[in-house]
Amino acid sequence: MPRFRVTDATLDVLEVLLSGDDELYGLKIAKQIQRPTGSVFPILARLEDHGWVVSEWESGDRTERGARRRLYRLNPDGLSQARLLLAERRGERATIRWNPGLRPRWEGLT
């Protein structure tokens, strides 16, 4: 299992990452789990350092909205590890909002 500290906030972040939403950025995740960004961003960095999460800057012209956002998603290994961890830690309490009908963004990428 993970070699990093897993808090309730970490589990909350993982649940959101499992939601299938293609546009997950730090502030959006923080709002969904009702936690401060000062907690969420270090969790995302830790998950990325451990190879569960990949991130990329959003593309396109964002002058009308403001600064670019950094988008986060679970990679295939992180996806399976997150599911196992949530099942182990939250069991029946898990509120995974993952939709199996949604295709992960990395499918079909080379």
Summary of the structure (lengths in Angstrom):
residues: 110
radius of gyration: 13.8
end to end distance: 27.7
largest distance: 43.8
contacts: 280
relative contact order: 0.22
helix: 45%
strand: 10%
